[in-house]
Every structure is written in C-alpha cells, then in structure tokens.
Amino acid sequence: MSESKDRKEGSLECSCMQDGFGALPPELRPRPKKNNNLRQVTCPGCGRVYRTNRETDLCMDCEKKRR
C-alpha cells in the first residue's frame, strides 16, 4: 500500500509533469494563442464597431431592417 502511495506522490513531483511557468504570477504566464478568425468591422448602416466572421459588413440589426 505504501508503494502505491509513493508512486502517486512521486508522479506529482516529477519534473516532466510540472508547469515551468507555475512560479510566475498569472499576468506574466504565456497565454495560448486562440484561433481567432474574427475581423473588426464598422457597420456602414449604423456605425457600430463589432467583430464578425461573416462576409457582409452590416450588423445583424441593420441586415434585419433591410429585409
């Protein structure tokens, strides 16, 4: 029983499993890059600035008004 306990404790202390940036404060840790395919556009109808992945630059509200 003590062997399995030692293995569990040893696996937590293994250098390959530790976070290399764990000692840094959260604001200094590197963040994973997001696959962001959104673009920032300004709606020609109302002037709203927003992010979208749609082909049209019209916001949803202005597009509804045109229909």
HUFENJO-V36309 format. One line per field, one symbol per residue. phi: phi as a letter, one per 20 degrees, with the letter a starting at -180 (. if undefined). Layout:
phi->???
//
This chain:
phi->.fffffffffffefffdeefdfeffgfdffdffeeddececdffecnfebdbdefeeffffffffff
//
